[in-house]
Amino acid sequence: MKNEILKTIHERRTVNQNSFTDEDIKKDDILTILEAANAAPTHKRTQPWRFVVFRKEGLERLGAELSRIYRTTTATDKYTEVAEQNMAKKATMSNVAIAIVVNYTGELPEWEELAATACAVQNIWLAAHSLNIGGYWASPGLINHLGPFLNLEENQKCVGLFYMGHHNAESREPVRSPIAEKVRWEE
Ligand SMILES: Cc1cc2nc3c(=O)[nH]c(=O)nc-3n(C[C@H](O)[C@H](O)[C@H](O)COP(=O)(O)O)c2cc1C
């Protein structure tokens, strides 16, 4: 018998905007999710995770910016209008999008700040799942151009967008090779 935490860990899946419904995510639920993020472990308690939450018209602005970045940074022979529109749709078809930002303090190796932020994202994902909210971590190359739009400081870097929505996705088994192939026991 799995306890609730184990069940949540095993049932959490990537859910993308194609399965999102129109149901609004309550602000209280967003706050619960952000508090879960803030409970992540952090070496020297630097708490390097920063978030920018997009809702309502904020999502339209984010979508427009993602389209603009795609249009202005994609080589002419790779550019398609459909891809430009799809870039915006990821934002506008979501109910909430959270820009994931690492705040590098210089007190620790950068990988530790990134690792702590990734722990915070996993907490977001698990908390969202526990509230019947689906989501996924999107890391397209164009997030490297989001700095000015997000008003980031010199020592901050956007490492993804977490798109969320209530959804109608069927539950599915995770695609994983057996853990036994990834572990060596020394006994
Ligand atoms: C750091 C990171 C970046 C990711 N970036 C993307 C992405 O850009 N697009 C995407 O569709 N999924 C992305 N994912 C989600 C993975 O594709 C997904 O977790 C994986 O396929 C396993 O599926 P599951 O989450 O349902 O177990 C990312 C996940 C992580 C941890």
The ligand as an SDF file (V2000), in Angstrom:
LIG
                    3D

 31 33  0  0  0  0  0  0  0  0999 V2000
   14.3790   20.3150  -16.6490 C   0  0  0  0  0  0  0  0  0  0  0  0
   13.1940   19.8080  -17.4260 C   0  0  0  0  0  0  0  0  0  0  0  0
   12.8660   20.4250  -18.6210 C   0  0  0  0  0  0  0  0  0  0  0  0
   11.7660   19.9850  -19.3690 C   0  0  0  0  0  0  0  0  0  0  0  0
   11.4470   20.6320  -20.5470 N   0  0  0  0  0  0  0  0  0  0  0  0
   10.3900   20.2040  -21.2590 C   0  0  0  0  0  0  0  0  0  0  0  0
   10.0290   20.8590  -22.4750 C   0  0  0  0  0  0  0  0  0  0  0  0
   10.6490   21.8210  -22.8980 O   0  0  0  0  0  0  0  0  0  0  0  0
    8.9450   20.4080  -23.1530 N   0  0  0  0  0  0  0  0  0  0  0  0
    8.2230   19.3440  -22.6940 C   0  0  0  0  0  0  0  0  0  0  0  0
    7.2520   18.9710  -23.3560 O   0  0  0  0  0  0  0  0  0  0  0  0
    8.5100   18.7140  -21.5410 N   0  0  0  0  0  0  0  0  0  0  0  0
    9.5850   19.1150  -20.8200 C   0  0  0  0  0  0  0  0  0  0  0  0
    9.8890   18.4970  -19.6390 N   0  0  0  0  0  0  0  0  0  0  0  0
    9.0090   17.4030  -19.1560 C   0  0  0  0  0  0  0  0  0  0  0  0
    9.5550   16.0560  -19.5580 C   0  0  0  0  0  0  0  0  0  0  0  0
    9.4510   15.8930  -20.9460 O   0  0  0  0  0  0  0  0  0  0  0  0
    8.7470   14.9590  -18.8240 C   0  0  0  0  0  0  0  0  0  0  0  0
    8.9220   15.1470  -17.4470 O   0  0  0  0  0  0  0  0  0  0  0  0
    9.1720   13.5770  -19.2470 C   0  0  0  0  0  0  0  0  0  0  0  0
    8.7580   13.3100  -20.5380 O   0  0  0  0  0  0  0  0  0  0  0  0
    8.6300   12.4950  -18.3210 C   0  0  0  0  0  0  0  0  0  0  0  0
    7.2230   12.4900  -18.3320 O   0  0  0  0  0  0  0  0  0  0  0  0
    6.3920   12.6350  -16.9790 P   0  0  0  0  0  0  0  0  0  0  0  0
    6.6840   14.0300  -16.4510 O   0  0  0  0  0  0  0  0  0  0  0  0
    4.9610   12.4840  -17.4000 O   0  0  0  0  0  0  0  0  0  0  0  0
    6.8230   11.5770  -16.0270 O   0  0  0  0  0  0  0  0  0  0  0  0
   10.9830   18.9000  -18.8910 C   0  0  0  0  0  0  0  0  0  0  0  0
   11.3280   18.2870  -17.6820 C   0  0  0  0  0  0  0  0  0  0  0  0
   12.4140   18.7260  -16.9560 C   0  0  0  0  0  0  0  0  0  0  0  0
   12.7500   18.0380  -15.6520 C   0  0  0  0  0  0  0  0  0  0  0  0
  1  2  1  0
  2  3  1  0
  2 30  2  0
  3  4  2  0
  4  5  1  0
  4 28  1  0
  5  6  2  0
  6  7  1  0
  6 13  1  0
  7  8  2  0
  7  9  1  0
  9 10  1  0
 10 11  2  0
 10 12  1  0
 12 13  2  0
 13 14  1  0
 14 15  1  0
 14 28  1  0
 15 16  1  0
 16 17  1  0
 16 18  1  0
 18 19  1  0
 18 20  1  0
 20 21  1  0
 20 22  1  0
 22 23  1  0
 23 24  1  0
 24 25  2  0
 24 26  1  0
 24 27  1  0
 28 29  2  0
 29 30  1  0
 30 31  1  0
M  END
$$$$
